[in-house]
Amino acid sequence: MAVDYLTALKDLRDGKIEELKITPSDFAAFQKGWSQFPYQNTVRGIAHKGGQITYIRSK
């Protein structure tokens, strides 16, 4: 099942979810949602070993 990353990013911004984890295999699909997300400065990504990124709300 495909994830709607634009909706997930909005949920993250609005505090409905605490974090969004992206794996390297999900990144291309995530990037499409990220490019449509007008509030990029409201979340930040934390890179981990192995290419995983965890997105959280900026403080």
MODELLER restraints for C-alpha pairs under 7 A, 6 or more apart:
rsr = mdl.restraints
at = mdl.atoms
rsr.add(forms.Gaussian(group=physical.xy_distance, feature=features.Distance(at['CA:5:A'], at['CA:30:A']), mean=5.61, stdev=0.5))
rsr.add(forms.Gaussian(group=physical.xy_distance, feature=features.Distance(at['CA:5:A'], at['CA:33:A']), mean=5.07, stdev=0.5))
rsr.add(forms.Gaussian(group=physical.xy_distance, feature=features.Distance(at['CA:6:A'], at['CA:33:A']), mean=4.41, stdev=0.5))
rsr.add(forms.Gaussian(group=physical.xy_distance, feature=features.Distance(at['CA:6:A'], at['CA:34:A']), mean=6.51, stdev=0.5))
rsr.add(forms.Gaussian(group=physical.xy_distance, feature=features.Distance(at['CA:6:A'], at['CA:36:A']), mean=6.98, stdev=0.5))
rsr.add(forms.Gaussian(group=physical.xy_distance, feature=features.Distance(at['CA:6:A'], at['CA:37:A']), mean=6.22, stdev=0.5))
rsr.add(forms.Gaussian(group=physical.xy_distance, feature=features.Distance(at['CA:11:A'], at['CA:17:A']), mean=5.86, stdev=0.5))
rsr.add(forms.Gaussian(group=physical.xy_distance, feature=features.Distance(at['CA:12:A'], at['CA:18:A']), mean=6.21, stdev=0.5))
rsr.add(forms.Gaussian(group=physical.xy_distance, feature=features.Distance(at['CA:12:A'], at['CA:19:A']), mean=6.45, stdev=0.5))
rsr.add(forms.Gaussian(group=physical.xy_distance, feature=features.Distance(at['CA:12:A'], at['CA:56:A']), mean=6.95, stdev=0.5))
rsr.add(forms.Gaussian(group=physical.xy_distance, feature=features.Distance(at['CA:12:A'], at['CA:57:A']), mean=6.46, stdev=0.5))
rsr.add(forms.Gaussian(group=physical.xy_distance, feature=features.Distance(at['CA:13:A'], at['CA:42:A']), mean=6.30, stdev=0.5))
rsr.add(forms.Gaussian(group=physical.xy_distance, feature=features.Distance(at['CA:13:A'], at['CA:43:A']), mean=6.64, stdev=0.5))
rsr.add(forms.Gaussian(group=physical.xy_distance, feature=features.Distance(at['CA:13:A'], at['CA:57:A']), mean=5.97, stdev=0.5))
rsr.add(forms.Gaussian(group=physical.xy_distance, feature=features.Distance(at['CA:18:A'], at['CA:56:A']), mean=6.47, stdev=0.5))
rsr.add(forms.Gaussian(group=physical.xy_distance, feature=features.Distance(at['CA:19:A'], at['CA:54:A']), mean=6.53, stdev=0.5))
rsr.add(forms.Gaussian(group=physical.xy_distance, feature=features.Distance(at['CA:19:A'], at['CA:55:A']), mean=5.53, stdev=0.5))
rsr.add(forms.Gaussian(group=physical.xy_distance, feature=features.Distance(at['CA:19:A'], at['CA:56:A']), mean=4.84, stdev=0.5))
rsr.add(forms.Gaussian(group=physical.xy_distance, feature=features.Distance(at['CA:20:A'], at['CA:54:A']), mean=5.60, stdev=0.5))
rsr.add(forms.Gaussian(group=physical.xy_distance, feature=features.Distance(at['CA:20:A'], at['CA:55:A']), mean=5.00, stdev=0.5))
rsr.add(forms.Gaussian(group=physical.xy_distance, feature=features.Distance(at['CA:20:A'], at['CA:56:A']), mean=6.72, stdev=0.5))
rsr.add(forms.Gaussian(group=physical.xy_distance, feature=features.Distance(at['CA:21:A'], at['CA:53:A']), mean=5.82, stdev=0.5))
rsr.add(forms.Gaussian(group=physical.xy_distance, feature=features.Distance(at['CA:21:A'], at['CA:54:A']), mean=4.43, stdev=0.5))
rsr.add(forms.Gaussian(group=physical.xy_distance, feature=features.Distance(at['CA:21:A'], at['CA:55:A']), mean=6.30, stdev=0.5))
rsr.add(forms.Gaussian(group=physical.xy_distance, feature=features.Distance(at['CA:22:A'], at['CA:52:A']), mean=5.67, stdev=0.5))
rsr.add(forms.Gaussian(group=physical.xy_distance, feature=features.Distance(at['CA:22:A'], at['CA:53:A']), mean=5.18, stdev=0.5))
rsr.add(forms.Gaussian(group=physical.xy_distance, feature=features.Distance(at['CA:22:A'], at['CA:54:A']), mean=6.26, stdev=0.5))
rsr.add(forms.Gaussian(group=physical.xy_distance, feature=features.Distance(at['CA:23:A'], at['CA:51:A']), mean=6.52, stdev=0.5))
rsr.add(forms.Gaussian(group=physical.xy_distance, feature=features.Distance(at['CA:23:A'], at['CA:52:A']), mean=4.57, stdev=0.5))
rsr.add(forms.Gaussian(group=physical.xy_distance, feature=features.Distance(at['CA:23:A'], at['CA:53:A']), mean=6.58, stdev=0.5))
rsr.add(forms.Gaussian(group=physical.xy_distance, feature=features.Distance(at['CA:24:A'], at['CA:51:A']), mean=5.55, stdev=0.5))
rsr.add(forms.Gaussian(group=physical.xy_distance, feature=features.Distance(at['CA:24:A'], at['CA:52:A']), mean=6.04, stdev=0.5))
rsr.add(forms.Gaussian(group=physical.xy_distance, feature=features.Distance(at['CA:42:A'], at['CA:57:A']), mean=5.94, stdev=0.5))
rsr.add(forms.Gaussian(group=physical.xy_distance, feature=features.Distance(at['CA:42:A'], at['CA:58:A']), mean=5.23, stdev=0.5))
rsr.add(forms.Gaussian(group=physical.xy_distance, feature=features.Distance(at['CA:43:A'], at['CA:55:A']), mean=6.42, stdev=0.5))
rsr.add(forms.Gaussian(group=physical.xy_distance, feature=features.Distance(at['CA:43:A'], at['CA:56:A']), mean=5.48, stdev=0.5))
rsr.add(forms.Gaussian(group=physical.xy_distance, feature=features.Distance(at['CA:43:A'], at['CA:57:A']), mean=4.27, stdev=0.5))
rsr.add(forms.Gaussian(group=physical.xy_distance, feature=features.Distance(at['CA:43:A'], at['CA:58:A']), mean=4.75, stdev=0.5))
rsr.add(forms.Gaussian(group=physical.xy_distance, feature=features.Distance(at['CA:44:A'], at['CA:55:A']), mean=5.42, stdev=0.5))
rsr.add(forms.Gaussian(group=physical.xy_distance, feature=features.Distance(at['CA:44:A'], at['CA:56:A']), mean=5.58, stdev=0.5))
rsr.add(forms.Gaussian(group=physical.xy_distance, feature=features.Distance(at['CA:44:A'], at['CA:57:A']), mean=6.26, stdev=0.5))
rsr.add(forms.Gaussian(group=physical.xy_distance, feature=features.Distance(at['CA:44:A'], at['CA:58:A']), mean=5.75, stdev=0.5))
rsr.add(forms.Gaussian(group=physical.xy_distance, feature=features.Distance(at['CA:45:A'], at['CA:53:A']), mean=6.06, stdev=0.5))
rsr.add(forms.Gaussian(group=physical.xy_distance, feature=features.Distance(at['CA:45:A'], at['CA:54:A']), mean=5.51, stdev=0.5))
rsr.add(forms.Gaussian(group=physical.xy_distance, feature=features.Distance(at['CA:45:A'], at['CA:55:A']), mean=4.29, stdev=0.5))
rsr.add(forms.Gaussian(group=physical.xy_distance, feature=features.Distance(at['CA:45:A'], at['CA:56:A']), mean=6.53, stdev=0.5))
rsr.add(forms.Gaussian(group=physical.xy_distance, feature=features.Distance(at['CA:46:A'], at['CA:53:A']), mean=5.45, stdev=0.5))
rsr.add(forms.Gaussian(group=physical.xy_distance, feature=features.Distance(at['CA:46:A'], at['CA:54:A']), mean=5.16, stdev=0.5))
rsr.add(forms.Gaussian(group=physical.xy_distance, feature=features.Distance(at['CA:46:A'], at['CA:55:A']), mean=6.26, stdev=0.5))
rsr.add(forms.Gaussian(group=physical.xy_distance, feature=features.Distance(at['CA:47:A'], at['CA:53:A']), mean=4.53, stdev=0.5))
rsr.add(forms.Gaussian(group=physical.xy_distance, feature=features.Distance(at['CA:47:A'], at['CA:54:A']), mean=6.59, stdev=0.5))
